[in-house]
Amino acid sequence: MEKVDKEHKEEIMKRIQEAGDSDNYETSWENGIPKSKKKINIKRGGLSRAQGARFELKVRKNLEEKGRFVDKWTNNVDLPSKDDSGEPIEGKVVQAKRKYNPFKKMLVVGTGFPDFISIKHVQGGLYSVIGVEVKMNGILSKIEKEKCVWYLKNKIFSQIWIAKKGEKRGEIVYDDFQEKYGKKYNKI
């Protein structure tokens, strides 16, 4: 799709409103390209994000009640890849990019993977350092799984927990990444 000149934007918007259903669709412009979205899906997405943020707070509070120190993890992983000449590029931990929220006109900070770093004193000078990713359904994407494997392989975290909702109301279940996906990702 081509970019639209500003002079044609008003004409196109007029045609969209005439031809389309403006009660059920909302058109926005991203880099000069019109995008139509269902208003019900826009509302559903906002509700899902709010529900996910509330669940993250519950998980954090639950971990703190268990005697763990919890902080937001603001780093991410650049996974290993190859450059243009075919030479391998090693993966590394980098600061997570901030996301811009156009509605609130601000940058959102907490976009690292995993969501939290959890530390607990074990004994003497030993500490348990665990990464915690919060997912309402407990399912990680392929890229998230690869990042977990990289973190464990490079010993950034001793374990990675996936926090999800349990069967009972208000219950939080923690799955260990190695137990859940260890057979498939036996590179760890």
ChimeraX commands (.cxc) that place a marker at each C-alpha (Angstrom):
marker #1 position 0.00,0.00,0.00 radius 0.5
marker #1 position 1.31,3.43,-0.87 radius 0.5
marker #1 position 1.63,6.40,1.42 radius 0.5
marker #1 position -1.16,8.93,1.02 radius 0.5
marker #1 position -0.49,12.66,0.51 radius 0.5
marker #1 position -2.02,15.01,3.07 radius 0.5
marker #1 position -4.17,16.65,0.40 radius 0.5
marker #1 position -5.82,13.34,-0.46 radius 0.5
marker #1 position -6.27,12.28,3.15 radius 0.5
marker #1 position -9.49,14.26,3.66 radius 0.5
marker #1 position -10.98,12.94,0.43 radius 0.5
marker #1 position -10.15,9.34,1.36 radius 0.5
marker #1 position -11.59,9.81,4.86 radius 0.5
marker #1 position -14.80,11.15,3.33 radius 0.5
marker #1 position -15.06,8.11,1.03 radius 0.5
marker #1 position -14.40,5.69,3.91 radius 0.5
marker #1 position -17.14,7.26,6.01 radius 0.5
marker #1 position -19.57,7.21,3.08 radius 0.5
marker #1 position -18.79,3.62,2.07 radius 0.5
marker #1 position -18.01,2.11,5.44 radius 0.5
marker #1 position -19.77,1.84,8.75 radius 0.5
marker #1 position -18.31,4.60,10.92 radius 0.5
marker #1 position -20.40,3.42,13.89 radius 0.5
marker #1 position -18.51,0.12,14.08 radius 0.5
marker #1 position -15.10,1.04,12.57 radius 0.5
marker #1 position -12.44,3.58,13.44 radius 0.5
marker #1 position -9.80,4.64,10.94 radius 0.5
marker #1 position -6.38,5.78,12.08 radius 0.5
marker #1 position -3.30,6.82,10.14 radius 0.5
marker #1 position 0.00,5.04,10.67 radius 0.5
marker #1 position 2.92,6.40,8.63 radius 0.5
marker #1 position 0.52,7.85,6.06 radius 0.5
marker #1 position -1.38,4.59,5.59 radius 0.5
marker #1 position -5.05,4.30,6.65 radius 0.5
marker #1 position -5.87,1.43,9.04 radius 0.5
marker #1 position -9.47,0.50,9.89 radius 0.5
marker #1 position -10.16,-1.30,13.15 radius 0.5
marker #1 position -13.38,-2.54,14.70 radius 0.5
marker #1 position -14.33,-0.39,17.67 radius 0.5
marker #1 position -15.28,-3.48,19.70 radius 0.5
marker #1 position -11.75,-4.90,19.18 radius 0.5
marker #1 position -10.19,-1.59,20.24 radius 0.5
marker #1 position -12.20,-1.72,23.48 radius 0.5
marker #1 position -11.40,-5.42,24.01 radius 0.5
marker #1 position -7.65,-4.75,23.60 radius 0.5
marker #1 position -7.75,-1.96,26.19 radius 0.5
marker #1 position -9.61,-4.16,28.66 radius 0.5
marker #1 position -7.14,-7.04,28.12 radius 0.5
marker #1 position -4.13,-4.78,28.73 radius 0.5
marker #1 position -5.69,-3.43,31.93 radius 0.5
marker #1 position -6.52,-6.95,33.12 radius 0.5
marker #1 position -2.95,-8.09,32.39 radius 0.5
marker #1 position -1.50,-5.13,34.32 radius 0.5
marker #1 position -3.70,-5.93,37.34 radius 0.5
marker #1 position -2.57,-9.57,37.22 radius 0.5
marker #1 position 1.09,-8.46,37.10 radius 0.5
marker #1 position 0.55,-6.47,40.31 radius 0.5
marker #1 position -1.05,-9.50,41.99 radius 0.5
marker #1 position 1.92,-11.70,41.00 radius 0.5
marker #1 position 4.40,-9.14,42.33 radius 0.5
marker #1 position 2.53,-8.87,45.64 radius 0.5
marker #1 position 2.35,-12.67,45.90 radius 0.5
marker #1 position 6.11,-13.06,45.37 radius 0.5
marker #1 position 6.86,-10.36,47.97 radius 0.5
marker #1 position 4.60,-12.17,50.47 radius 0.5
marker #1 position 6.72,-15.29,49.89 radius 0.5
marker #1 position 9.79,-13.37,51.09 radius 0.5
marker #1 position 11.33,-12.59,47.71 radius 0.5
marker #1 position 12.66,-9.21,46.60 radius 0.5
marker #1 position 10.99,-8.29,43.31 radius 0.5
marker #1 position 11.88,-5.63,40.77 radius 0.5
marker #1 position 10.78,-4.82,37.21 radius 0.5
marker #1 position 13.28,-6.24,34.70 radius 0.5
marker #1 position 13.97,-3.50,32.14 radius 0.5
marker #1 position 16.37,-5.47,29.95 radius 0.5
marker #1 position 15.81,-7.67,26.94 radius 0.5
marker #1 position 17.82,-10.12,24.83 radius 0.5
marker #1 position 19.17,-9.58,21.34 radius 0.5
marker #1 position 19.09,-13.20,20.24 radius 0.5
marker #1 position 22.06,-14.65,18.31 radius 0.5
marker #1 position 21.77,-14.06,14.57 radius 0.5
marker #1 position 23.89,-13.63,11.44 radius 0.5
marker #1 position 24.96,-10.37,9.84 radius 0.5
marker #1 position 24.79,-9.56,6.11 radius 0.5
marker #1 position 28.05,-11.40,5.38 radius 0.5
marker #1 position 26.86,-14.54,7.19 radius 0.5
marker #1 position 29.07,-14.07,10.25 radius 0.5
marker #1 position 27.38,-15.10,13.53 radius 0.5
marker #1 position 26.47,-12.33,15.98 radius 0.5
marker #1 position 26.41,-13.34,19.63 radius 0.5
marker #1 position 23.30,-12.68,21.69 radius 0.5
marker #1 position 23.50,-10.14,24.49 radius 0.5
marker #1 position 21.44,-8.48,27.19 radius 0.5
marker #1 position 20.42,-4.96,26.18 radius 0.5
marker #1 position 18.26,-2.26,27.70 radius 0.5
marker #1 position 14.65,-2.72,26.59 radius 0.5
marker #1 position 13.34,-0.20,24.10 radius 0.5
marker #1 position 10.71,2.15,25.44 radius 0.5
marker #1 position 7.32,2.10,23.76 radius 0.5
marker #1 position 5.52,5.31,22.89 radius 0.5
marker #1 position 1.86,5.56,23.91 radius 0.5
marker #1 position 0.30,8.10,21.51 radius 0.5
marker #1 position -2.88,8.45,23.57 radius 0.5
marker #1 position -1.15,9.44,26.80 radius 0.5
marker #1 position 1.70,11.21,24.94 radius 0.5
marker #1 position 4.35,9.43,27.00 radius 0.5
marker #1 position 6.95,6.66,26.86 radius 0.5
marker #1 position 6.14,3.36,28.60 radius 0.5
marker #1 position 9.13,1.91,30.46 radius 0.5
marker #1 position 8.32,-1.66,31.54 radius 0.5
marker #1 position 8.80,-3.59,28.31 radius 0.5
marker #1 position 11.60,-5.98,29.28 radius 0.5
marker #1 position 11.55,-9.76,29.13 radius 0.5
marker #1 position 10.92,-11.41,31.55 radius 0.5
marker #1 position 8.60,-9.10,33.50 radius 0.5
marker #1 position 10.28,-9.40,36.91 radius 0.5
marker #1 position 13.54,-10.39,38.54 radius 0.5
marker #1 position 13.04,-12.12,41.88 radius 0.5
marker #1 position 15.84,-12.50,44.43 radius 0.5
marker #1 position 15.83,-14.49,47.66 radius 0.5
marker #1 position 18.65,-15.07,50.15 radius 0.5
marker #1 position 19.32,-18.81,50.44 radius 0.5
marker #1 position 22.24,-19.07,52.89 radius 0.5
marker #1 position 25.55,-17.37,53.55 radius 0.5
marker #1 position 26.45,-15.50,50.36 radius 0.5
marker #1 position 24.12,-17.51,48.11 radius 0.5
marker #1 position 21.06,-16.00,46.46 radius 0.5
marker #1 position 18.36,-17.45,44.26 radius 0.5
marker #1 position 17.88,-15.22,41.17 radius 0.5
marker #1 position 14.77,-16.09,39.19 radius 0.5
marker #1 position 13.17,-14.44,36.16 radius 0.5
marker #1 position 9.36,-14.29,36.28 radius 0.5
marker #1 position 7.24,-13.86,33.15 radius 0.5
marker #1 position 3.56,-13.14,33.78 radius 0.5
marker #1 position 1.09,-14.66,31.30 radius 0.5
marker #1 position -2.60,-14.98,32.09 radius 0.5
marker #1 position -2.86,-18.23,30.10 radius 0.5
marker #1 position 0.72,-19.44,30.76 radius 0.5
marker #1 position 1.65,-19.80,27.07 radius 0.5
marker #1 position 4.89,-18.29,25.73 radius 0.5
marker #1 position 5.52,-17.36,22.10 radius 0.5
marker #1 position 8.35,-18.98,20.14 radius 0.5
marker #1 position 10.60,-15.91,20.54 radius 0.5
marker #1 position 9.91,-15.76,24.29 radius 0.5
marker #1 position 10.88,-19.44,24.60 radius 0.5
marker #1 position 14.12,-18.79,22.73 radius 0.5
marker #1 position 14.89,-15.86,25.05 radius 0.5
marker #1 position 14.27,-18.08,28.10 radius 0.5
marker #1 position 16.66,-20.71,26.71 radius 0.5
marker #1 position 19.31,-18.01,26.14 radius 0.5
marker #1 position 18.93,-16.62,29.69 radius 0.5
marker #1 position 19.27,-20.09,31.23 radius 0.5
marker #1 position 22.11,-21.19,28.94 radius 0.5
marker #1 position 24.12,-18.04,29.76 radius 0.5
marker #1 position 23.29,-18.38,33.49 radius 0.5
marker #1 position 21.65,-14.94,33.78 radius 0.5
marker #1 position 18.87,-16.59,35.83 radius 0.5
marker #1 position 18.97,-19.86,37.75 radius 0.5
marker #1 position 15.31,-20.49,36.85 radius 0.5
marker #1 position 12.54,-18.82,34.88 radius 0.5
marker #1 position 9.01,-19.06,36.23 radius 0.5
marker #1 position 5.88,-18.52,34.17 radius 0.5
marker #1 position 3.12,-17.09,36.37 radius 0.5
marker #1 position -0.43,-17.88,35.24 radius 0.5
marker #1 position -3.93,-17.91,36.64 radius 0.5
marker #1 position -4.95,-21.07,38.48 radius 0.5
marker #1 position -8.22,-22.98,38.48 radius 0.5
marker #1 position -9.56,-21.30,41.62 radius 0.5
marker #1 position -10.41,-17.62,41.74 radius 0.5
marker #1 position -7.38,-15.53,42.73 radius 0.5
marker #1 position -4.98,-18.49,42.54 radius 0.5
marker #1 position -1.55,-17.96,40.95 radius 0.5
marker #1 position 0.35,-20.94,39.56 radius 0.5
marker #1 position 4.11,-20.80,38.84 radius 0.5
marker #1 position 5.43,-23.14,36.13 radius 0.5
marker #1 position 9.18,-23.71,35.82 radius 0.5
marker #1 position 10.32,-23.17,32.22 radius 0.5
marker #1 position 12.74,-26.12,32.32 radius 0.5
marker #1 position 10.04,-28.50,33.58 radius 0.5
marker #1 position 7.43,-27.31,31.09 radius 0.5
marker #1 position 9.58,-26.91,27.95 radius 0.5
marker #1 position 12.84,-28.68,28.91 radius 0.5
marker #1 position 12.37,-31.71,26.63 radius 0.5
marker #1 position 11.72,-29.59,23.57 radius 0.5
marker #1 position 14.51,-27.12,24.36 radius 0.5
marker #1 position 17.13,-29.58,25.63 radius 0.5
marker #1 position 19.94,-27.17,24.64 radius 0.5
marker #1 position 19.86,-25.73,28.19 radius 0.5
marker link #1:1,2 radius 0.2
marker link #1:2,3 radius 0.2
marker link #1:3,4 radius 0.2
marker link #1:4,5 radius 0.2
marker link #1:5,6 radius 0.2
marker link #1:6,7 radius 0.2
marker link #1:7,8 radius 0.2
marker link #1:8,9 radius 0.2
marker link #1:9,10 radius 0.2
marker link #1:10,11 radius 0.2
marker link #1:11,12 radius 0.2
marker link #1:12,13 radius 0.2
marker link #1:13,14 radius 0.2
marker link #1:14,15 radius 0.2
marker link #1:15,16 radius 0.2
marker link #1:16,17 radius 0.2
marker link #1:17,18 radius 0.2
marker link #1:18,19 radius 0.2
marker link #1:19,20 radius 0.2
marker link #1:20,21 radius 0.2
marker link #1:21,22 radius 0.2
marker link #1:22,23 radius 0.2
marker link #1:23,24 radius 0.2
marker link #1:24,25 radius 0.2
marker link #1:25,26 radius 0.2
marker link #1:26,27 radius 0.2
marker link #1:27,28 radius 0.2
marker link #1:28,29 radius 0.2
marker link #1:29,30 radius 0.2
marker link #1:30,31 radius 0.2
marker link #1:31,32 radius 0.2
marker link #1:32,33 radius 0.2
marker link #1:33,34 radius 0.2
marker link #1:34,35 radius 0.2
marker link #1:35,36 radius 0.2
marker link #1:36,37 radius 0.2
marker link #1:37,38 radius 0.2
marker link #1:38,39 radius 0.2
marker link #1:39,40 radius 0.2
marker link #1:40,41 radius 0.2
marker link #1:41,42 radius 0.2
marker link #1:42,43 radius 0.2
marker link #1:43,44 radius 0.2
marker link #1:44,45 radius 0.2
marker link #1:45,46 radius 0.2
marker link #1:46,47 radius 0.2
marker link #1:47,48 radius 0.2
marker link #1:48,49 radius 0.2
marker link #1:49,50 radius 0.2
marker link #1:50,51 radius 0.2
marker link #1:51,52 radius 0.2
marker link #1:52,53 radius 0.2
marker link #1:53,54 radius 0.2
marker link #1:54,55 radius 0.2
marker link #1:55,56 radius 0.2
marker link #1:56,57 radius 0.2
marker link #1:57,58 radius 0.2
marker link #1:58,59 radius 0.2
marker link #1:59,60 radius 0.2
marker link #1:60,61 radius 0.2
marker link #1:61,62 radius 0.2
marker link #1:62,63 radius 0.2
marker link #1:63,64 radius 0.2
marker link #1:64,65 radius 0.2
marker link #1:65,66 radius 0.2
marker link #1:66,67 radius 0.2
marker link #1:67,68 radius 0.2
marker link #1:68,69 radius 0.2
marker link #1:69,70 radius 0.2
marker link #1:70,71 radius 0.2
marker link #1:71,72 radius 0.2
marker link #1:72,73 radius 0.2
marker link #1:73,74 radius 0.2
marker link #1:74,75 radius 0.2
marker link #1:75,76 radius 0.2
marker link #1:76,77 radius 0.2
marker link #1:77,78 radius 0.2
marker link #1:78,79 radius 0.2
marker link #1:79,80 radius 0.2
marker link #1:80,81 radius 0.2
marker link #1:81,82 radius 0.2
marker link #1:82,83 radius 0.2
marker link #1:83,84 radius 0.2
marker link #1:84,85 radius 0.2
marker link #1:85,86 radius 0.2
marker link #1:86,87 radius 0.2
marker link #1:87,88 radius 0.2
marker link #1:88,89 radius 0.2
marker link #1:89,90 radius 0.2
marker link #1:90,91 radius 0.2
marker link #1:91,92 radius 0.2
marker link #1:92,93 radius 0.2
marker link #1:93,94 radius 0.2
marker link #1:94,95 radius 0.2
marker link #1:95,96 radius 0.2
marker link #1:96,97 radius 0.2
marker link #1:97,98 radius 0.2
marker link #1:98,99 radius 0.2
marker link #1:99,100 radius 0.2
marker link #1:100,101 radius 0.2
marker link #1:101,102 radius 0.2
marker link #1:102,103 radius 0.2
marker link #1:103,104 radius 0.2
marker link #1:104,105 radius 0.2
marker link #1:105,106 radius 0.2
marker link #1:106,107 radius 0.2
marker link #1:107,108 radius 0.2
marker link #1:108,109 radius 0.2
marker link #1:109,110 radius 0.2
marker link #1:110,111 radius 0.2
marker link #1:111,112 radius 0.2
marker link #1:112,113 radius 0.2
marker link #1:113,114 radius 0.2
marker link #1:114,115 radius 0.2
marker link #1:115,116 radius 0.2
marker link #1:116,117 radius 0.2
marker link #1:117,118 radius 0.2
marker link #1:118,119 radius 0.2
marker link #1:119,120 radius 0.2
marker link #1:120,121 radius 0.2
marker link #1:121,122 radius 0.2
marker link #1:122,123 radius 0.2
marker link #1:123,124 radius 0.2
marker link #1:124,125 radius 0.2
marker link #1:125,126 radius 0.2
marker link #1:126,127 radius 0.2
marker link #1:127,128 radius 0.2
marker link #1:128,129 radius 0.2
marker link #1:129,130 radius 0.2
marker link #1:130,131 radius 0.2
marker link #1:131,132 radius 0.2
marker link #1:132,133 radius 0.2
marker link #1:133,134 radius 0.2
marker link #1:134,135 radius 0.2
marker link #1:135,136 radius 0.2
marker link #1:136,137 radius 0.2
marker link #1:137,138 radius 0.2
marker link #1:138,139 radius 0.2
marker link #1:139,140 radius 0.2
marker link #1:140,141 radius 0.2
marker link #1:141,142 radius 0.2
marker link #1:142,143 radius 0.2
marker link #1:143,144 radius 0.2
marker link #1:144,145 radius 0.2
marker link #1:145,146 radius 0.2
marker link #1:146,147 radius 0.2
marker link #1:147,148 radius 0.2
marker link #1:148,149 radius 0.2
marker link #1:149,150 radius 0.2
marker link #1:150,151 radius 0.2
marker link #1:151,152 radius 0.2
marker link #1:152,153 radius 0.2
marker link #1:153,154 radius 0.2
marker link #1:154,155 radius 0.2
marker link #1:155,156 radius 0.2
marker link #1:156,157 radius 0.2
marker link #1:157,158 radius 0.2
marker link #1:158,159 radius 0.2
marker link #1:159,160 radius 0.2
marker link #1:160,161 radius 0.2
marker link #1:161,162 radius 0.2
marker link #1:162,163 radius 0.2
marker link #1:163,164 radius 0.2
marker link #1:164,165 radius 0.2
marker link #1:165,166 radius 0.2
marker link #1:166,167 radius 0.2
marker link #1:167,168 radius 0.2
marker link #1:168,169 radius 0.2
marker link #1:169,170 radius 0.2
marker link #1:170,171 radius 0.2
marker link #1:171,172 radius 0.2
marker link #1:172,173 radius 0.2
marker link #1:173,174 radius 0.2
marker link #1:174,175 radius 0.2
marker link #1:175,176 radius 0.2
marker link #1:176,177 radius 0.2
marker link #1:177,178 radius 0.2
marker link #1:178,179 radius 0.2
marker link #1:179,180 radius 0.2
marker link #1:180,181 radius 0.2
marker link #1:181,182 radius 0.2
marker link #1:182,183 radius 0.2
marker link #1:183,184 radius 0.2
marker link #1:184,185 radius 0.2
marker link #1:185,186 radius 0.2
marker link #1:186,187 radius 0.2
marker link #1:187,188 radius 0.2
view
